[in-house]
Structure formats: C-alpha cells, structure tokens
Amino acid sequence: MSHQDQVLKSYCTTREASKRLGVSLRTAQLWVEQGILEAWKTHGGHRRICRESVENLVSKREKNLPGIVAGAPFEILFVEDDETLRALYLAQARLWSMKPRLRSARNGYDALVQMGQHVPDLLITDLHMPNMDGFEMLHTLPTIPSLTFMSILVVTGLDPREVAQHPKFPKGIPILPKPIPFDQIHDHARRCWISKIRRSSEAPLNLVR
C-alpha cells in the first residue's frame, strides 16, 4: 500500500466525521478546535481528521449511551379525557423498546399542573376536553419558559384543517387523526427520543472525556 493510500485510509473530512459521529458539522468543528478530535490541515487549507480519533470517540459515546438513557429517561405525558383511551395509550407505550416513563392527565388544567411539577420530553394531547381544552392549554404553553424544548403532538377527532385555523392553535404542531394511529405515534415518539439522545451527545466535555 502506498503512502498516499495510507493517508486516504487514515484520515477523513470534517463532514465525513460528523456523519460517522451522528452530530452536526459545527459540532465536529468545535470538537476539533477543543482537541477532542485529532486533525491537521493540508497545504490547500483543507482540514483532515484522524480516522482513529473518530472511531475512538464513537466507541466512547456508545459506551456512555446506555448511561445517558438510563440517567435521563424519555418521558411522555398523555392528555386525554376518555379513561379507556388513556389506558390504551399507556398500555401501548409500555411495549415500546425505548421504555419511556409515562404519565397521563384528564384535561388541559391537570396537564399544566403536572408540567409545572416536571416537564415531559413529549406531550401527546387531545383537543376536545372538559374544564380546560387542548386549545387553551396549547395557547398557554408558549408563556412558560421551562417548556421551550418540549415536543408536542396532537391526536384528535376534529378536522385537522379546522384545527390548524383555530386562533389558539400554535403553528407548527403536528396533528394526527383519530382513531388513534399508534404506529405513527410510536414513530414520532422514537424520533423525539433519538433527538434527545443526540442533544445529550453534543455535550462533549461531560460525555467523551
């Protein structure tokens, strides 16, 4: 094997490293600047990262990943006034491989009280409920700074087009129709769970050293 082949096999670009590590390009650049990833620049000014340092970091992160998940479980709050549906939500979610921590609320007021005590990672809510409905609850959430990073999913029997046009319905919240589409809810929850893990993994000083 020639020296050039050895170099090509031994080093990768910042973009290739970021993809291998599952982080953003900027995060990979910061890790290089912090010395977490070993790198050098070519005569043309292009950055090259030591592939071995990338693989070592991957190994360290994989070892720490179970600890991240175990130390900060993924939490879901279901808001549904129908007792049977609440029980069905909980029964289905207990079967998910991510093993989320589950809570439930009967209406928007009950949900706000629970979120004030502990913020879930994902809020899954109906809209038509007694006392405080989902519209009023969702309209209130932006005023609570601690809920900034909470994901929200609406599951409703109402027409999604009418829901989106409601003056108290925040823009950008995904809507799923009833009957409850458990496969789609699971897919959404899993994406949120993976996103939480990635956010945790992009805190390199505590994770990879």
MIZAKE-483573 format. One record per atom (N, C-alpha, C): residue number from 0; chain; atom name; x, y, z. Coordinates in steps of 0.2 Angstrom, whole numbers, plus 2048, in hexadecimal, padded with zeros to 3 digits. Each point is the difference from the previous one (the first is absolute). Layout:
<pts>
<NUM,'A','CA',<X,Y,Z>>
...
</pts>
This chain:
<pts>
<0,'A','N',<804,7FA,800>>
<0,'A','CA',<7FC,806,800>>
<0,'A','C',<804,806,800>>
<1,'A','N',<7FF,805,7FC>>
<1,'A','CA',<804,806,7FF>>
<1,'A','C',<7FF,805,806>>
<2,'A','N',<804,804,801>>
<2,'A','CA',<7FF,805,805>>
<2,'A','C',<7FA,804,7FF>>
<3,'A','N',<7FE,802,7FA>>
<3,'A','CA',<7FA,804,7FE>>
<3,'A','C',<7FA,7FC,802>>
<4,'A','N',<800,7F9,7FF>>
<4,'A','CA',<7FA,7FC,802>>
<4,'A','C',<800,800,807>>
<5,'A','N',<805,800,804>>
<5,'A','CA',<800,7FF,807>>
<5,'A','C',<7FD,807,803>>
<6,'A','N',<802,805,7FD>>
<6,'A','CA',<7FD,807,802>>
<6,'A','C',<7F8,800,7FF>>
<7,'A','N',<7FE,7FE,7FA>>
<7,'A','CA',<7F9,800,7FE>>
<7,'A','C',<7FC,7FB,805>>
<8,'A','N',<803,7FB,802>>
<8,'A','CA',<7FD,7FB,805>>
<8,'A','C',<800,803,807>>
<9,'A','N',<805,804,802>>
<9,'A','CA',<801,802,807>>
<9,'A','C',<7FC,806,801>>
<10,'A','N',<7FE,804,7FB>>
<10,'A','CA',<7FD,806,802>>
<10,'A','C',<7FA,801,7FC>>
<11,'A','N',<7FB,805,803>>
<11,'A','CA',<7FA,801,7FD>>
<11,'A','C',<7FF,808,800>>
<12,'A','N',<7FB,802,7FC>>
<12,'A','CA',<7FE,807,801>>
<12,'A','C',<7FB,801,806>>
<13,'A','N',<800,807,802>>
<13,'A','CA',<7FB,801,805>>
<13,'A','C',<7F9,7FE,7FF>>
<14,'A','N',<7FE,801,7FA>>
<14,'A','CA',<7F9,7FE,7FF>>
<14,'A','C',<7FF,7F8,800>>
<15,'A','N',<805,7FC,7FE>>
<15,'A','CA',<800,7F9,801>>
<15,'A','C',<800,7FE,807>>
<16,'A','N',<804,804,804>>
<16,'A','CA',<800,7FE,807>>
<16,'A','C',<7FA,802,804>>
<17,'A','N',<7FD,805,7FE>>
<17,'A','CA',<7F9,802,803>>
<17,'A','C',<7FB,7FB,7FF>>
<18,'A','N',<800,7FD,7F9>>
<18,'A','CA',<7FB,7FB,7FF>>
<18,'A','C',<801,7FA,804>>
<19,'A','N',<807,7FE,800>>
<19,'A','CA',<801,7FA,804>>
<19,'A','C',<7FF,801,807>>
<20,'A','N',<800,806,803>>
<20,'A','CA',<7FF,801,807>>
<20,'A','C',<7F8,801,801>>
<21,'A','N',<7FD,802,7FB>>
<21,'A','CA',<7F9,801,801>>
<21,'A','C',<7FE,807,803>>
<22,'A','N',<805,805,7FF>>
<22,'A','CA',<7FF,807,802>>
<22,'A','C',<800,805,7FB>>
<23,'A','N',<7FF,806,801>>
<23,'A','CA',<800,805,7FB>>
<23,'A','C',<807,802,7FE>>
<24,'A','N',<801,803,7FA>>
<24,'A','CA',<806,802,7FE>>
<24,'A','C',<804,804,804>>
<25,'A','N',<7FC,805,803>>
<25,'A','CA',<803,805,805>>
<25,'A','C',<802,7FD,806>>
<26,'A','N',<7FD,7FB,802>>
<26,'A','CA',<802,7FC,806>>
<26,'A','C',<807,7FD,7FF>>
<27,'A','N',<800,7FD,7FA>>
<27,'A','CA',<807,7FC,7FF>>
<27,'A','C',<805,805,7FF>>
<28,'A','N',<7FF,806,7FE>>
<28,'A','CA',<805,806,7FF>>
<28,'A','C',<802,802,807>>
<29,'A','N',<7FB,801,805>>
<29,'A','CA',<802,802,806>>
<29,'A','C',<804,7FB,804>>
<30,'A','N',<7FE,7F9,7FF>>
<30,'A','CA',<804,7FB,803>>
<30,'A','C',<807,800,7FE>>
<31,'A','N',<802,802,7F9>>
<31,'A','CA',<806,800,7FE>>
<31,'A','C',<804,806,803>>
<32,'A','N',<7FC,806,801>>
<32,'A','CA',<803,806,803>>
<32,'A','C',<802,7FE,807>>
<33,'A','N',<7FC,7FC,804>>
<33,'A','CA',<801,7FF,807>>
<33,'A','C',<805,7FA,801>>
<34,'A','N',<802,7FD,7FA>>
<34,'A','CA',<805,7FB,801>>
<34,'A','C',<7FD,7F9,801>>
<35,'A','N',<7FA,7FF,800>>
<35,'A','CA',<7FC,7FA,801>>
<35,'A','C',<802,7FB,7FA>>
<36,'A','N',<800,803,7FA>>
<36,'A','CA',<801,7FD,7FA>>
<36,'A','C',<807,802,7FD>>
<37,'A','N',<805,7FB,7FF>>
<37,'A','CA',<806,802,7FD>>
<37,'A','C',<800,802,7F9>>
<38,'A','N',<802,805,7FE>>
<38,'A','CA',<800,803,7F9>>
<38,'A','C',<806,804,7FE>>
<39,'A','N',<800,801,7F9>>
<39,'A','CA',<806,804,7FD>>
<39,'A','C',<7FD,803,7FA>>
<40,'A','N',<803,805,7FD>>
<40,'A','CA',<7FE,803,7FA>>
<40,'A','C',<805,7FE,7FA>>
<41,'A','N',<7FD,800,7FA>>
<41,'A','CA',<805,7FE,7FA>>
<41,'A','C',<803,807,7FE>>
<42,'A','N',<804,800,7FB>>
<42,'A','CA',<803,806,7FD>>
<42,'A','C',<7FB,804,7FD>>
<43,'A','N',<7FB,7FD,7FE>>
<43,'A','CA',<7FA,804,7FD>>
<43,'A','C',<7FB,803,805>>
<44,'A','N',<802,7FF,807>>
<44,'A','CA',<7FC,803,805>>
<44,'A','C',<7FA,7FB,802>>
<45,'A','N',<7FF,7FA,7FD>>
<45,'A','CA',<7FB,7FC,802>>
<45,'A','C',<801,7FC,806>>
<46,'A','N',<7FB,7FF,804>>
<46,'A','CA',<801,7FD,807>>
<46,'A','C',<7FF,7F8,7FF>>
<47,'A','N',<805,7FC,803>>
<47,'A','CA',<7FF,7F9,7FF>>
<47,'A','C',<800,7FE,808>>
<48,'A','N',<7FC,7FB,801>>
<48,'A','CA',<7FF,7FD,807>>
<48,'A','C',<803,7F9,800>>
<49,'A','N',<803,7FF,806>>
<49,'A','CA',<803,7F9,801>>
<49,'A','C',<7FA,7FB,801>>
<50,'A','N',<800,7FB,7FB>>
<50,'A','CA',<7FA,7FB,800>>
<50,'A','C',<800,7FC,807>>
<51,'A','N',<806,7FF,802>>
<51,'A','CA',<800,7FC,807>>
<51,'A','C',<7FD,804,805>>
<52,'A','N',<801,807,801>>
<52,'A','CA',<7FE,804,805>>
<52,'A','C',<7F8,800,7FF>>
<53,'A','N',<7FD,800,7FA>>
<53,'A','CA',<7F9,7FF,7FF>>
<53,'A','C',<7FD,7FA,803>>
<54,'A','N',<804,7FA,7FE>>
<54,'A','CA',<7FD,7FA,802>>
<54,'A','C',<801,7FF,808>>
<55,'A','N',<805,803,803>>
<55,'A','CA',<801,800,807>>
<55,'A','C',<7FA,803,804>>
<56,'A','N',<7FE,806,7FD>>
<56,'A','CA',<7FB,804,802>>
<56,'A','C',<7F9,7FC,800>>
<57,'A','N',<7FF,7FD,7FA>>
<57,'A','CA',<7FA,7FC,7FF>>
<57,'A','C',<800,7FB,805>>
<58,'A','N',<805,7FD,802>>
<58,'A','CA',<800,7FA,805>>
<58,'A','C',<7FE,803,807>>
<59,'A','N',<803,806,801>>
<59,'A','CA',<7FF,803,807>>
<59,'A','C',<7F9,802,801>>
<60,'A','N',<7FD,803,7FA>>
<60,'A','CA',<7F9,802,800>>
<60,'A','C',<7FB,7FA,801>>
<61,'A','N',<802,7FB,7FC>>
<61,'A','CA',<7FB,7FA,801>>
<61,'A','C',<800,7FD,807>>
<62,'A','N',<806,800,803>>
<62,'A','CA',<801,7FD,807>>
<62,'A','C',<7FC,805,805>>
<63,'A','N',<7FF,806,7FE>>
<63,'A','CA',<7FD,805,805>>
<63,'A','C',<7F9,800,7FE>>
<64,'A','N',<7FD,7FE,7FA>>
<64,'A','CA',<7F9,801,7FE>>
<64,'A','C',<7FB,7FD,805>>
<65,'A','N',<802,7F9,802>>
<65,'A','CA',<7FB,7FD,805>>
<65,'A','C',<7FF,804,806>>
<66,'A','N',<806,803,803>>
<66,'A','CA',<800,804,806>>
<66,'A','C',<7FB,807,7FF>>
<67,'A','N',<801,803,7FA>>
<67,'A','CA',<7FC,806,7FE>>
<67,'A','C',<7F9,7FE,800>>
<68,'A','N',<7FE,7FB,7FD>>
<68,'A','CA',<7F9,7FE,800>>
<68,'A','C',<7FD,7FE,807>>
<69,'A','N',<804,7FC,803>>
<69,'A','CA',<7FE,7FE,807>>
<69,'A','C',<800,806,805>>
<70,'A','N',<804,804,7FF>>
<70,'A','CA',<801,806,805>>
<70,'A','C',<7FA,805,7FE>>
<71,'A','N',<7FE,801,7FA>>
<71,'A','CA',<7FB,805,7FE>>
<71,'A','C',<7FB,7FC,7FC>>
<72,'A','N',<7FB,7FC,803>>
<72,'A','CA',<7FB,7FD,7FC>>
<72,'A','C',<7FC,804,7FC>>
<73,'A','N',<7FE,7FE,7FA>>
<73,'A','CA',<7FB,804,7FC>>
<73,'A','C',<7F9,7FF,803>>
<74,'A','N',<7FD,806,801>>
<74,'A','CA',<7FA,801,803>>
<74,'A','C',<7FA,802,7FB>>
<75,'A','N',<7FB,7FD,801>>
<75,'A','CA',<7FA,802,7FC>>
<75,'A','C',<7FA,802,804>>
<76,'A','N',<7FC,805,7FF>>
<76,'A','CA',<7FA,802,803>>
<76,'A','C',<7FA,7FF,7FB>>
<77,'A','N',<7FC,7FC,802>>
<77,'A','CA',<7FA,7FF,7FC>>
<77,'A','C',<7FA,804,803>>
<78,'A','N',<7FD,804,7FC>>
<78,'A','CA',<7FA,804,802>>
<78,'A','C',<7FA,7FE,7FC>>
<79,'A','N',<7FB,7FD,804>>
<79,'A','CA',<7FA,7FD,7FD>>
<79,'A','C',<7FB,7FF,805>>
<80,'A','N',<7FA,803,7FE>>
<80,'A','CA',<7FB,7FF,805>>
<80,'A','C',<7FC,7FA,801>>
<81,'A','N',<801,7FC,7FA>>
<81,'A','CA',<7FC,7F9,800>>
<81,'A','C',<805,7FB,804>>
<82,'A','N',<7FD,7FD,805>>
<82,'A','CA',<804,7FC,805>>
<82,'A','C',<802,7FA,7FC>>
<83,'A','N',<7FC,7FD,7FC>>
<83,'A','CA',<802,7FA,7FC>>
<83,'A','C',<806,801,7FB>>
<84,'A','N',<800,806,7FD>>
<84,'A','CA',<805,802,7FB>>
<84,'A','C',<806,801,804>>
<85,'A','N',<800,803,806>>
<85,'A','CA',<806,802,804>>
<85,'A','C',<803,7F9,802>>
<86,'A','N',<7FC,7FB,802>>
<86,'A','CA',<803,7FA,801>>
<86,'A','C',<803,7FC,7FA>>
<87,'A','N',<7FD,801,7FB>>
<87,'A','CA',<802,7FD,7F9>>
<87,'A','C',<807,803,7FE>>
<88,'A','N',<801,807,801>>
<88,'A','CA',<806,803,7FF>>
<88,'A','C',<806,7FD,804>>
<89,'A','N',<7FE,800,806>>
<89,'A','CA',<805,7FD,805>>
<89,'A','C',<802,7F9,7FF>>
<90,'A','N',<7FB,7FC,7FE>>
<90,'A','CA',<802,7F9,7FF>>
<90,'A','C',<804,7FF,7FA>>
<91,'A','N',<7FF,804,7FA>>
<91,'A','CA',<803,800,7FA>>
<91,'A','C',<808,802,801>>
<92,'A','N',<800,806,804>>
<92,'A','CA',<807,803,801>>
<92,'A','C',<804,7FC,804>>
<93,'A','N',<7FE,7FC,804>>
<93,'A','CA',<804,7FB,804>>
<93,'A','C',<803,7FB,7FC>>
<94,'A','N',<7FE,7FF,7FA>>
<94,'A','CA',<803,7FB,7FC>>
<94,'A','C',<805,802,7FC>>
<95,'A','N',<801,807,800>>
<95,'A','CA',<805,803,7FB>>
<95,'A','C',<807,7FE,803>>
<96,'A','N',<805,7FF,7FB>>
<96,'A','CA',<807,7FE,802>>
<96,'A','C',<804,806,804>>
<97,'A','N',<7FE,806,7FF>>
<97,'A','CA',<803,806,803>>
<97,'A','C',<7FF,800,808>>
<98,'A','N',<7FA,7FC,802>>
<98,'A','CA',<7FF,800,807>>
<98,'A','C',<7FF,807,803>>
<99,'A','N',<7FB,804,7FE>>
<99,'A','CA',<7FF,806,802>>
<99,'A','C',<7FD,800,807>>
<100,'A','N',<801,806,804>>
<100,'A','CA',<7FC,801,806>>
<100,'A','C',<7FA,803,7FE>>
<101,'A','N',<7FA,7FE,803>>
<101,'A','CA',<7F9,802,7FD>>
<101,'A','C',<7FC,803,806>>
<102,'A','N',<7FD,805,7FE>>
<102,'A','CA',<7FB,804,804>>
<102,'A','C',<7FA,801,7FC>>
<103,'A','N',<7FA,802,803>>
<103,'A','CA',<7FA,801,7FD>>
<103,'A','C',<7FC,806,803>>
<104,'A','N',<7FC,804,7FD>>
<104,'A','CA',<7FC,805,803>>
<104,'A','C',<7F9,800,7FC>>
<105,'A','N',<7FB,802,804>>
<105,'A','CA',<7F9,800,7FD>>
<105,'A','C',<7FE,806,7FC>>
<106,'A','N',<804,805,801>>
<106,'A','CA',<7FE,807,7FD>>
<106,'A','C',<806,804,800>>
<107,'A','N',<7FF,806,7FD>>
<107,'A','CA',<805,805,7FF>>
<107,'A','C',<803,802,807>>
<108,'A','N',<7FB,802,804>>
<108,'A','CA',<802,802,807>>
<108,'A','C',<804,7FB,803>>
<109,'A','N',<7FE,7FA,801>>
<109,'A','CA',<804,7FB,803>>
<109,'A','C',<807,7FF,7FD>>
<110,'A','N',<800,801,7F9>>
<110,'A','CA',<807,7FF,7FD>>
<110,'A','C',<804,806,802>>
<111,'A','N',<7FE,806,800>>
<111,'A','CA',<804,806,802>>
<111,'A','C',<803,7FF,807>>
<112,'A','N',<7FC,7FD,804>>
<112,'A','CA',<802,7FF,807>>
<112,'A','C',<806,7FB,800>>
<113,'A','N',<7FF,7FB,7FD>>
<113,'A','CA',<805,7FB,7FF>>
<113,'A','C',<806,802,7FD>>
<114,'A','N',<800,804,7FB>>
<114,'A','CA',<806,803,7FC>>
<114,'A','C',<803,805,804>>
<115,'A','N',<7FC,804,805>>
<115,'A','CA',<803,804,804>>
<115,'A','C',<805,7FD,806>>
<116,'A','N',<7FE,7FA,801>>
<116,'A','CA',<804,7FC,805>>
<116,'A','C',<806,7FC,7FD>>
<117,'A','N',<7FF,7FE,7F9>>
<117,'A','CA',<805,7FC,7FD>>
<117,'A','C',<7FF,801,7F8>>
<118,'A','N',<804,802,7FC>>
<118,'A','CA',<7FF,801,7F9>>
<118,'A','C',<802,7F9,7FC>>
<119,'A','N',<7FB,7FE,7FC>>
<119,'A','CA',<801,7FA,7FC>>
<119,'A','C',<804,802,7FA>>
<120,'A','N',<803,7FB,7FD>>
<120,'A','CA',<803,801,7FA>>
<120,'A','C',<7FB,800,7FA>>
<121,'A','N',<7FB,7FD,801>>
<121,'A','CA',<7FA,800,7FA>>
<121,'A','C',<7F9,800,803>>
<122,'A','N',<7FD,805,7FE>>
<122,'A','CA',<7F9,801,802>>
<122,'A','C',<7FB,7FD,7FA>>
<123,'A','N',<7FC,7FB,802>>
<123,'A','CA',<7FB,7FE,7FB>>
<123,'A','C',<7F9,801,802>>
<124,'A','N',<7FC,805,7FC>>
<124,'A','CA',<7FA,802,803>>
<124,'A','C',<7FA,800,7FB>>
<125,'A','N',<7FB,7FF,803>>
<125,'A','CA',<7F9,801,7FD>>
<125,'A','C',<7FF,807,800>>
<126,'A','N',<7FA,802,7FD>>
<126,'A','CA',<7FE,807,800>>
<126,'A','C',<7FA,801,803>>
<127,'A','N',<7FB,7FC,7FF>>
<127,'A','CA',<7F9,801,803>>
<127,'A','C',<800,7FD,806>>
<128,'A','N',<800,804,806>>
<128,'A','CA',<800,7FD,807>>
<128,'A','C',<7FC,805,804>>
<129,'A','N',<7FE,7FE,806>>
<129,'A','CA',<7FC,804,805>>
<129,'A','C',<805,804,804>>
<130,'A','N',<7FD,805,803>>
<130,'A','CA',<804,805,805>>
<130,'A','C',<805,804,7FC>>
<131,'A','N',<805,7FE,7FE>>
<131,'A','CA',<805,804,7FB>>
<131,'A','C',<801,7FB,7FA>>
<132,'A','N',<7FE,802,7FA>>
<132,'A','CA',<802,7FC,7FA>>
<132,'A','C',<807,801,7FE>>
<133,'A','N',<801,7FC,7FB>>
<133,'A','CA',<807,800,7FD>>
<133,'A','C',<802,806,7FD>>
<134,'A','N',<7FB,804,7FD>>
<134,'A','CA',<802,806,7FD>>
<134,'A','C',<802,805,805>>
<135,'A','N',<7FD,801,805>>
<135,'A','CA',<802,804,806>>
<135,'A','C',<806,7FF,803>>
<136,'A','N',<801,7F9,801>>
<136,'A','CA',<807,7FE,803>>
<136,'A','C',<806,802,7FB>>
<137,'A','N',<7FF,7FE,7FA>>
<137,'A','CA',<805,801,7FB>>
<137,'A','C',<802,808,7FF>>
<138,'A','N',<7FA,804,801>>
<138,'A','CA',<801,807,7FF>>
<138,'A','C',<804,803,806>>
<139,'A','N',<800,7FC,806>>
<139,'A','CA',<803,802,806>>
<139,'A','C',<808,7FE,800>>
<140,'A','N',<801,7FB,7FC>>
<140,'A','CA',<807,7FD,801>>
<140,'A','C',<806,805,7FE>>
<141,'A','N',<7FF,804,7FB>>
<141,'A','CA',<805,804,7FE>>
<141,'A','C',<802,806,805>>
<142,'A','N',<7FC,801,805>>
<142,'A','CA',<801,804,805>>
<142,'A','C',<804,7FD,806>>
<143,'A','N',<802,7FA,800>>
<143,'A','CA',<803,7FC,805>>
<143,'A','C',<807,7FF,7FD>>
<144,'A','N',<806,803,802>>
<144,'A','CA',<806,7FF,7FE>>
<144,'A','C',<803,7F9,800>>
<145,'A','N',<7FE,7FD,806>>
<145,'A','CA',<803,7F9,801>>
<145,'A','C',<7FE,7FB,7FB>>
<146,'A','N',<7FB,802,7FC>>
<146,'A','CA',<7FD,7FB,7FC>>
<146,'A','C',<803,801,7F8>>
<147,'A','N',<805,804,800>>
<147,'A','CA',<802,802,7F9>>
<147,'A','C',<802,7FA,7FC>>
<148,'A','N',<803,7FB,803>>
<148,'A','CA',<803,7FA,7FC>>
<148,'A','C',<7FC,7FA,800>>
<149,'A','N',<7FA,801,803>>
<149,'A','CA',<7FB,7FA,800>>
<149,'A','C',<7FD,7FF,7F9>>
<150,'A','N',<800,7FA,7FD>>
<150,'A','CA',<7FC,7FF,7FA>>
<150,'A','C',<7F9,7FE,801>>
<151,'A','N',<7FC,802,7FB>>
<151,'A','CA',<7F9,800,801>>
<151,'A','C',<7FD,7FC,7FA>>
<152,'A','N',<7FB,7FC,801>>
<152,'A','CA',<7FC,7FC,7FB>>
<152,'A','C',<7F9,800,802>>
<153,'A','N',<7FC,802,7FB>>
<153,'A','CA',<7F8,800,801>>
<153,'A','C',<7FD,7FA,7FD>>
<154,'A','N',<7FC,7FD,803>>
<154,'A','CA',<7FC,7FA,7FD>>
<154,'A','C',<7F9,802,802>>
<155,'A','N',<7FC,801,7FA>>
<155,'A','CA',<7F9,802,801>>
<155,'A','C',<7FB,7FE,7FB>>
<156,'A','N',<7FA,800,802>>
<156,'A','CA',<7FB,7FE,7FB>>
<156,'A','C',<7FD,806,7FC>>
<157,'A','N',<802,806,802>>
<157,'A','CA',<7FE,805,7FC>>
<157,'A','C',<804,801,7F9>>
<158,'A','N',<7FD,804,7FC>>
<158,'A','CA',<803,801,7F9>>
<158,'A','C',<806,803,801>>
<159,'A','N',<806,7FD,7FE>>
<159,'A','CA',<807,804,800>>
<159,'A','C',<800,806,7FD>>
<160,'A','N',<7FC,802,7FB>>
<160,'A','CA',<800,806,7FC>>
<160,'A','C',<7FD,805,805>>
<161,'A','N',<7FA,7FF,803>>
<161,'A','CA',<7FD,804,805>>
<161,'A','C',<805,801,806>>
<162,'A','N',<803,7FB,802>>
<162,'A','CA',<804,801,806>>
<162,'A','C',<806,805,7FE>>
<163,'A','N',<803,7FF,7FB>>
<163,'A','CA',<806,804,7FE>>
<163,'A','C',<7FE,808,7FF>>
<164,'A','N',<7F9,801,7FF>>
<164,'A','CA',<7FE,807,7FF>>
<164,'A','C',<7FD,803,806>>
<165,'A','N',<800,7FC,806>>
<165,'A','CA',<7FD,802,806>>
<165,'A','C',<805,806,803>>
<166,'A','N',<7FD,805,802>>
<166,'A','CA',<804,806,802>>
<166,'A','C',<805,7FE,806>>
<167,'A','N',<7FE,7FB,804>>
<167,'A','CA',<805,7FE,806>>
<167,'A','C',<804,7FA,7FF>>
<168,'A','N',<800,7FE,7F9>>
<168,'A','CA',<805,7FA,7FF>>
<168,'A','C',<806,803,7FD>>
<169,'A','N',<806,7FE,804>>
<169,'A','CA',<806,803,7FE>>
<169,'A','C',<802,7FC,7F9>>
<170,'A','N',<804,804,7FC>>
<170,'A','CA',<802,7FE,7F9>>
<170,'A','C',<806,7FB,801>>
<171,'A','N',<800,7FB,7FC>>
<171,'A','CA',<806,7FB,800>>
<171,'A','C',<7FF,7FA,804>>
<172,'A','N',<7FA,7FF,803>>
<172,'A','CA',<7FF,7FA,804>>
<172,'A','C',<7FD,7FB,7FC>>
<173,'A','N',<803,7FA,7FF>>
<173,'A','CA',<7FD,7FA,7FC>>
<173,'A','C',<7FA,7FE,803>>
<174,'A','N',<7FB,7FE,7FB>>
<174,'A','CA',<7F9,7FE,802>>
<174,'A','C',<7FF,7F9,7FD>>
<175,'A','N',<7FE,7FB,804>>
<175,'A','CA',<7FE,7F9,7FE>>
<175,'A','C',<7F9,7FF,801>>
<176,'A','N',<7FC,7FD,7FC>>
<176,'A','CA',<7F9,7FF,801>>
<176,'A','C',<7FF,7FA,804>>
<177,'A','N',<7FA,800,803>>
<177,'A','CA',<7FD,7FA,803>>
<177,'A','C',<7FC,7FC,7FB>>
<178,'A','N',<7FF,7F9,801>>
<178,'A','CA',<803,7FC,805>>
<178,'A','C',<807,800,801>>
<179,'A','N',<802,7FF,806>>
<179,'A','CA',<807,801,802>>
<179,'A','C',<805,7FC,7FC>>
<180,'A','N',<804,803,7FC>>
<180,'A','CA',<805,7FD,7FB>>
<180,'A','C',<807,7FE,804>>
<181,'A','N',<800,7FB,804>>
<181,'A','CA',<805,7FE,805>>
<181,'A','C',<807,7FF,7FC>>
<182,'A','N',<800,7FE,7FA>>
<182,'A','CA',<806,7FF,7FC>>
<182,'A','C',<803,807,7FF>>
<183,'A','N',<7FC,805,7FE>>
<183,'A','CA',<803,806,7FF>>
<183,'A','C',<802,804,806>>
<184,'A','N',<7FC,7FF,805>>
<184,'A','CA',<802,803,807>>
<184,'A','C',<807,7FD,802>>
<185,'A','N',<801,7F9,7FF>>
<185,'A','CA',<806,7FD,802>>
<185,'A','C',<806,803,7FC>>
<186,'A','N',<7FF,801,7FA>>
<186,'A','CA',<805,803,7FB>>
<186,'A','C',<802,807,803>>
<187,'A','N',<7FB,804,801>>
<187,'A','CA',<801,807,802>>
<187,'A','C',<804,800,807>>
<188,'A','N',<7FE,7FB,805>>
<188,'A','CA',<803,800,806>>
<188,'A','C',<807,7FE,800>>
<189,'A','N',<801,7FB,7FB>>
<189,'A','CA',<807,7FD,7FF>>
<189,'A','C',<805,806,7FD>>
<190,'A','N',<7FD,804,7FC>>
<190,'A','CA',<804,805,7FD>>
<190,'A','C',<802,805,805>>
<191,'A','N',<7FB,802,805>>
<191,'A','CA',<801,804,805>>
<191,'A','C',<806,7FD,805>>
<192,'A','N',<7FF,7FA,801>>
<192,'A','CA',<805,7FD,805>>
<192,'A','C',<807,800,7FD>>
<193,'A','N',<801,7FE,7FA>>
<193,'A','CA',<806,800,7FC>>
<193,'A','C',<803,808,801>>
<194,'A','N',<7FC,804,7FE>>
<194,'A','CA',<802,807,801>>
<194,'A','C',<802,802,807>>
<195,'A','N',<7FD,7FE,805>>
<195,'A','CA',<802,801,807>>
<195,'A','C',<807,7FD,801>>
<196,'A','N',<801,7FA,7FD>>
<196,'A','CA',<807,7FD,801>>
<196,'A','C',<805,804,7FD>>
<197,'A','N',<7FF,802,7F9>>
<197,'A','CA',<805,804,7FD>>
<197,'A','C',<801,807,803>>
<198,'A','N',<7FB,803,803>>
<198,'A','CA',<802,806,803>>
<198,'A','C',<804,7FF,806>>
<199,'A','N',<7FF,7FA,804>>
<199,'A','CA',<804,7FE,805>>
<199,'A','C',<807,7FF,7FE>>
<200,'A','N',<801,7FD,7FA>>
<200,'A','CA',<807,7FE,7FE>>
<200,'A','C',<804,805,7FD>>
<201,'A','N',<7FC,806,7FF>>
<201,'A','CA',<804,806,7FD>>
<201,'A','C',<802,805,806>>
<202,'A','N',<801,7FD,806>>
<202,'A','CA',<803,803,806>>
<202,'A','C',<806,7FC,801>>
<203,'A','N',<805,801,7FC>>
<203,'A','CA',<806,7FC,800>>
<203,'A','C',<805,800,806>>
<204,'A','N',<800,806,804>>
<204,'A','CA',<804,800,806>>
<204,'A','C',<7FE,7FB,805>>
<205,'A','N',<7FA,7FF,801>>
<205,'A','CA',<7FE,7FB,805>>
<205,'A','C',<7FF,7F9,7FE>>
<206,'A','N',<800,7FF,7F9>>
<206,'A','CA',<7FE,7FA,7FD>>
<206,'A','C',<806,7FC,7FE>>
<207,'A','N',<805,803,7FD>>
<207,'A','CA',<805,7FC,7FC>>
<207,'A','C',<807,800,803>>
<208,'A','N',<801,804,805>>
<208,'A','CA',<806,800,803>>
<208,'A','C',<801,7FA,805>>
</pts>
